[in-house]
Amino acid sequence: LQGIITFTSRMLRSMNWRMHKAYELLFSSIPYNSSGDNIFTLLMFIQNHGRLPNQKMNFNDYLYRLKTSGEGNNPLRSFVTDKEFVKLYIRGIIGDEFLVPTISVLRSSEEVAGYNFPPRCCIKPTHLSGPIIFRMEGEPVDLEEIANWFSRSHYRNGREANYRTLKPKVIVEPMLFDNDNLHDYKIFCYKGVPKLIQVDVNRYIKHERKFYDCSWREMPFTLNFPLYNGNIEKPENLDMMLKVASDLSKNFEFIRIDLYSNGTQLYVGELTSFPGNIEGDFIPLNSEEQASSILFN
């Protein structure tokens, strides 16, 4: 059976564009309900990892079980997935001082078309994962791209159920620390305890990553993106970052707390339920067990 799975996975990865279209059609025909979501997730797991999920406490296998358990339908997970509503959760748990300020929330493409965007700002959809626009020095804003966000569904693309009920909106925020190339600090928490810190470097230029444990010891692996070879100084407010992550994660068995820091000020960006949507490959591949032993012990 494993031989068949491995062969199928390799074949899927090497498909030409016509086969890809047929494959996408097959995936889009899977019903958009909990059973269909689980079938989709199983097929994606096989395609990405070349094997069936198992019961080990490895990162991807654990996330597979969590996602297919129905946890994505947890109303609190949906609430904190929305980039507007998560600020209410943050305010209630740790207070206003860690909130990224909100300039505006635009609830339709018509509001976008008539809105006067600040000369320097960050623009992103509250219901999607990934898209973002940094407006610098009054440069033109791609209104067509922003309007297209309203017709997109992250749930339908990746079957992350916590996105299913989110209403399309666009949130406008200030440029934190007046910097459009911040390090992103993403703290993986298990049972309310911070375990691993992922640092994203040059995310919108040449995306690289580095991992640290919570004592800021460098880890010899990365996830999905190349390992950053430079030195990243330990943030002066690391203890506060870990405290914030712990407090915000206590209502979830597993969650990732995404932060921005300049060493003194600290802001919470997002809470991420299923990092990479279970498609993550550790580099080197044999390092998943090492990362998992830190994360789940």
C-alpha positions as CSV (number, residue, x, y, z in Angstrom):
1,L,0.0,0.0,0.0
2,Q,2.8,2.4,0.9
3,G,4.4,1.7,-2.5
4,I,1.2,2.7,-4.3
5,I,0.8,5.9,-2.2
6,T,4.4,6.9,-2.9
7,F,4.1,6.3,-6.6
8,T,0.8,8.2,-6.7
9,S,2.3,11.1,-4.8
10,R,5.3,11.3,-7.2
11,M,3.0,11.1,-10.2
12,L,0.8,14.0,-8.9
13,R,3.8,16.2,-8.3
14,S,5.1,15.6,-11.9
15,M,1.8,16.1,-13.7
16,N,1.6,18.3,-16.8
17,W,-0.8,21.2,-16.8
18,R,-3.7,19.2,-18.4
19,M,-3.4,16.6,-15.7
20,H,-3.3,19.4,-13.1
21,K,-6.5,20.8,-14.5
22,A,-8.2,17.4,-14.3
23,Y,-6.8,17.0,-10.8
24,E,-8.1,20.4,-9.7
25,L,-11.5,19.5,-11.1
26,L,-11.6,16.3,-9.1
27,F,-10.7,18.2,-5.9
28,S,-13.3,20.9,-6.6
29,S,-16.0,18.1,-6.9
30,I,-15.5,17.0,-3.3
31,P,-18.5,18.3,-1.3
32,Y,-18.0,21.4,0.8
33,N,-18.9,19.8,4.1
34,S,-17.1,18.2,7.0
35,S,-16.9,14.8,5.4
36,G,-15.7,16.3,2.1
37,D,-13.2,18.5,4.0
38,N,-11.7,15.4,5.6
39,I,-11.4,13.6,2.2
40,F,-9.8,16.6,0.7
41,T,-7.3,16.9,3.6
42,L,-6.4,13.2,3.4
43,L,-5.7,13.5,-0.3
44,M,-3.6,16.6,0.2
45,F,-1.7,14.9,3.0
46,I,-0.8,12.0,0.7
47,Q,0.1,14.3,-2.2
48,N,2.4,16.5,0.0
49,H,4.0,13.8,2.2
50,G,3.8,10.7,0.0
51,R,2.3,8.6,2.8
52,L,-0.8,8.1,4.9
53,P,-1.0,10.0,8.2
54,N,-0.3,8.0,11.3
55,Q,-0.8,8.3,15.1
56,K,2.7,9.5,15.9
57,M,3.2,12.9,17.5
58,N,4.9,14.3,14.5
59,F,4.0,17.9,13.5
60,N,2.1,17.1,10.3
61,D,0.4,14.0,11.6
62,Y,-0.7,15.9,14.7
63,L,-2.1,18.8,12.6
64,Y,-3.9,16.3,10.4
65,R,-5.7,14.8,13.3
66,L,-6.5,18.2,14.8
67,K,-7.9,19.5,11.5
68,T,-10.0,16.4,10.7
69,S,-11.3,16.2,14.3
70,G,-13.7,19.0,13.6
71,E,-11.7,21.5,15.6
72,G,-11.7,23.9,12.7
73,N,-15.5,24.4,13.4
74,N,-14.7,25.6,16.9
75,P,-16.5,29.0,17.0
76,L,-13.6,30.5,19.0
77,R,-11.1,29.4,16.3
78,S,-13.2,31.0,13.6
79,F,-13.5,34.2,15.7
80,V,-9.8,34.6,16.2
81,T,-9.1,33.7,12.5
82,D,-10.9,36.9,11.4
83,K,-8.3,39.7,11.4
84,E,-10.8,42.2,12.7
85,F,-12.4,40.1,15.5
86,V,-9.1,38.7,16.8
87,K,-8.4,42.1,18.2
88,L,-11.4,41.7,20.5
89,Y,-10.0,38.5,21.8
90,I,-6.5,40.0,22.3
91,R,-8.1,43.0,24.1
92,G,-10.0,40.7,26.4
93,I,-7.1,38.4,27.3
94,I,-4.1,40.8,27.5
95,G,-5.3,44.3,26.9
96,D,-5.1,47.1,24.4
97,E,-1.4,47.8,24.5
98,F,-0.6,44.8,22.3
99,L,-3.1,45.6,19.6
100,V,-2.2,46.7,16.1
101,P,-4.2,49.9,15.6
102,T,-7.1,49.8,13.2
103,I,-7.4,52.7,10.8
104,S,-10.5,51.4,8.9
105,V,-12.5,48.3,8.1
106,L,-14.0,48.3,4.6
107,R,-16.9,46.0,4.1
108,S,-17.6,46.1,0.4
109,S,-15.8,46.8,-2.9
110,E,-17.8,50.0,-3.1
111,E,-16.3,51.2,0.2
112,V,-12.9,50.3,-1.2
113,A,-13.4,52.3,-4.4
114,G,-14.5,55.4,-2.4
115,Y,-11.9,55.2,0.4
116,N,-9.0,57.6,0.7
117,F,-6.2,55.3,1.8
118,P,-3.5,56.8,4.1
119,P,-0.2,57.6,2.3
120,R,1.6,54.9,4.3
121,C,-0.4,51.9,5.5
122,C,-0.9,48.1,5.5
123,I,-3.9,46.8,3.6
124,K,-5.1,43.2,4.0
125,P,-8.3,41.0,3.8
126,T,-9.6,39.8,7.1
127,H,-11.0,36.5,5.7
128,L,-7.9,35.3,3.7
129,S,-4.4,34.1,4.5
130,G,-1.5,35.7,2.7
131,P,-2.5,38.7,0.6
132,I,-1.2,42.0,1.8
133,I,-0.4,45.4,0.3
134,F,2.1,47.8,1.8
135,R,1.4,51.4,0.6
136,M,4.5,53.5,0.7
137,E,4.7,57.3,0.3
138,G,1.3,57.7,-1.4
139,E,2.0,55.3,-4.2
140,P,-1.0,54.1,-6.3
141,V,-3.2,51.4,-4.6
142,D,-4.4,48.5,-6.8
143,L,-8.1,48.9,-6.1
144,E,-8.9,46.0,-8.6
145,E,-6.8,43.6,-6.6
146,I,-8.4,44.6,-3.3
147,A,-11.9,44.4,-4.8
148,N,-11.1,40.8,-6.0
149,W,-10.4,39.8,-2.4
150,F,-14.1,40.0,-1.7
151,S,-14.9,37.1,-4.1
152,R,-12.2,34.8,-2.7
153,S,-12.6,32.1,-0.1
154,H,-9.6,30.6,1.8
155,Y,-11.9,27.8,3.0
156,R,-12.8,26.7,-0.5
157,N,-9.2,26.6,-1.5
158,G,-7.7,24.8,1.4
159,R,-10.7,23.4,3.4
160,E,-9.6,25.1,6.7
161,A,-13.0,25.1,8.3
162,N,-12.2,28.0,10.6
163,Y,-12.4,30.3,7.5
164,R,-15.7,28.9,6.3
165,T,-18.1,31.5,7.8
166,L,-15.8,34.5,7.7
167,K,-17.4,37.5,5.9
168,P,-15.1,39.3,3.4
169,K,-13.7,42.6,4.7
170,V,-10.6,44.7,4.2
171,I,-8.7,46.1,7.2
172,V,-6.4,49.1,7.0
173,E,-3.6,49.4,9.6
174,P,-0.6,51.6,10.1
175,M,2.9,50.5,9.1
176,L,4.3,49.1,12.3
177,F,7.6,50.7,13.4
178,D,7.5,52.5,10.1
179,N,9.0,49.4,8.5
180,D,7.6,47.3,5.6
181,N,10.2,44.5,6.1
182,L,9.8,43.5,9.7
183,H,10.9,40.1,11.2
184,D,7.8,38.0,11.9
185,Y,8.0,36.1,15.2
186,K,5.7,33.1,15.2
187,I,5.4,31.2,18.5
188,F,4.1,27.6,18.3
189,C,2.2,26.8,21.5
190,Y,1.0,23.5,22.8
191,K,-1.4,23.2,25.7
192,G,-0.8,26.9,26.6
193,V,3.0,26.6,26.6
194,P,5.3,28.3,24.1
195,K,7.5,25.6,22.5
196,L,9.2,26.9,19.3
197,I,9.8,30.3,17.7
198,Q,9.8,30.7,14.0
199,V,11.4,33.9,12.6
200,D,10.5,34.9,9.1
201,V,13.1,37.1,7.4
202,N,12.7,39.2,4.2
203,R,9.2,37.8,3.8
204,Y,8.2,39.9,0.8
205,I,11.7,40.0,-0.8
206,K,13.6,36.7,-0.3
207,H,11.6,34.7,2.2
208,E,13.8,32.7,4.6
209,R,13.3,31.3,8.1
210,K,15.1,30.4,11.2
211,F,13.8,28.5,14.3
212,Y,14.7,28.9,18.0
213,D,13.7,27.2,21.1
214,C,12.3,29.4,23.9
215,S,15.7,29.9,25.4
216,W,16.8,31.4,22.0
217,R,18.9,28.4,21.1
218,E,19.2,28.2,17.3
219,M,17.6,25.1,15.7
220,P,19.2,23.2,12.8
221,F,16.0,23.1,10.7
222,T,13.5,25.2,8.9
223,L,10.0,24.7,7.5
224,N,9.0,25.2,3.8
225,F,11.4,28.1,3.2
226,P,15.2,28.1,3.1
227,L,17.2,28.4,6.3
228,Y,18.3,31.9,7.0
229,N,22.1,31.8,7.6
230,G,22.4,35.2,9.2
231,N,22.4,36.0,12.9
232,I,19.1,37.1,14.5
233,E,19.6,38.8,17.8
234,K,17.5,37.7,20.8
235,P,14.7,40.2,21.2
236,E,15.1,42.3,24.4
237,N,11.5,41.7,25.2
238,L,11.5,37.9,24.6
239,D,10.1,37.1,28.0
240,M,7.1,39.4,27.3
241,M,6.7,37.8,23.9
242,L,6.5,34.3,25.5
243,K,4.1,35.5,28.2
244,V,1.8,37.1,25.6
245,A,1.9,33.9,23.6
246,S,1.2,31.7,26.6
247,D,-1.8,33.8,27.7
248,L,-3.4,33.9,24.2
249,S,-2.9,30.2,23.6
250,K,-4.4,28.8,26.8
251,N,-7.9,28.4,25.2
252,F,-6.5,26.1,22.5
253,E,-4.7,22.8,22.6
254,F,-2.5,24.0,19.7
255,I,-2.1,27.4,18.1
256,R,0.6,29.7,16.7
257,I,0.8,33.2,18.0
258,D,2.2,35.7,15.4
259,L,4.0,38.7,16.8
260,Y,5.8,41.8,15.7
261,S,8.5,43.4,17.9
262,N,11.2,46.0,17.7
263,G,12.7,44.8,21.0
264,T,10.7,47.2,23.2
265,Q,7.2,47.4,21.7
266,L,5.2,44.3,21.0
267,Y,2.1,43.8,18.8
268,V,0.1,40.7,18.1
269,G,-0.6,40.2,14.5
270,E,-2.6,37.0,14.1
271,L,-3.5,33.7,15.6
272,T,-2.9,30.8,13.2
273,S,-4.7,27.4,13.8
274,F,-3.2,25.2,11.1
275,P,0.2,26.5,10.0
276,G,0.9,25.8,6.4
277,N,-2.4,23.9,6.2
278,I,-0.5,20.6,6.9
279,E,1.5,21.0,3.7
280,G,4.8,21.8,5.5
281,D,8.0,20.1,4.6
282,F,10.8,20.3,7.2
283,I,14.3,21.0,5.8
284,P,16.1,18.7,6.2
285,L,13.3,16.2,5.9
286,N,14.5,14.1,8.8
287,S,14.2,17.0,11.2
288,E,10.4,16.8,11.7
289,E,10.9,14.4,14.5
290,Q,13.4,16.7,16.3
291,A,11.0,19.7,15.9
292,S,8.1,17.6,17.1
293,S,9.9,16.3,20.1
294,I,10.4,19.9,21.2
295,L,6.9,21.0,20.4
296,F,4.9,18.2,22.0
297,N,7.0,17.4,25.1
